[in-house]
Amino acid sequence: MKIAFVGKGGSGKTTLSSLFIRHLATTGAPVIAVDADINQHLGPALGLDEAEAAALPALGERLPVIKEYLRGSNPRIASADQMIKTTPPGEGSRLLRVREDNPVYDACARPVELDGDVVRLMVTGPFTDADLGVACYHSKTGAVELCLNHLVDGRGEYVVVDMTAGSDSFASGMFTRFDITFLVAEPTRKGVSVYRQYKEYARDFGVTLKVVGNKVQGQDDLDFLRAEVGDDLLVTVGHSDWVRALEKGRPPRFALLEDVNRRALHRLREAVDATYELRDPERYTRQMVHFHLKNAQSWGNERTGADLAAQVDPSFVLGESAVAPV
């Protein structure tokens, strides 16, 4: 199951995504955690110190490895250089699976221990000196989209992505890559404005969107969120001494998380698991192709655009039963 956490900057999406990752890990479920925000905070939220977080391999810096592996023997892609963030899989492409070991995970993922449980963590990586003034962060997050386009996951397997802030997710087709999107909203006008914008942009793409109210301090805050987001409000979270200790760099054992917040995380997982039966592999593939062709059309060089369009294999449908070629 693929899960996105979105919200305005400072809403608490990274904190909540890290709590959800910890919650899933305690159940023994296989989890891949992905920091797709150019402001890299998920590693520290999962308990890494600054040196450990800085040492994580950046997806954006390992694109040649990722592309070469995923390309496989796909005859529509002559070289890894021709692959872009929206390139869809086709006959001969290699796919990624949550539970397996492969060269992409070897190069880009690192195990993170969480109170005896282990998750795989992947990060886009921060800007480097070479990027400043010449690159946008989408050159980094594109590696995440490429991996998601080639990822096959099943029931009880989880890929949790901490996304970029605000509505920046719509700068690519990555917002359609998820079974469910949790929008973290504070009980303020600014907090719910991102929700309205996200819902408007996503309305024609079948995105399952649920709101997680954060920093809710009382009935007035709850009433405000209910009035503003209606039935999309799934659960609310208030103050947490456990989270405060985490933010100070002294996280207690996760078993000590407050019961009310543990129940909220359980509700999130129930919502995730309920989306499994709603999966539509044909729509998933169709949207992937749609955004790839839009990229092809936007290229100024007509030949390059034609080459990108030629990468599409109309006979390929990415579903749970798809078999990755060797």
PyMOL commands that set and color helices and strands:
alter all, ss='L'
color gray80, all
select helices_A, chain A and resi 13-26+42-45+50-54+59-71+80-82+103-108+138-149+168-171+173-176+189-202+219-232+241-247+254-256+259-274+276-278+281-298+302-309
alter helices_A, ss='H'
color red, helices_A
select strands_A, chain A and resi 2-7+31-35+96-97+110-114+117-123+151-152+158-162+180-185+209-213+233-236
alter strands_A, ss='S'
color yellow, strands_A
deselect
rebuild
show_as cartoon
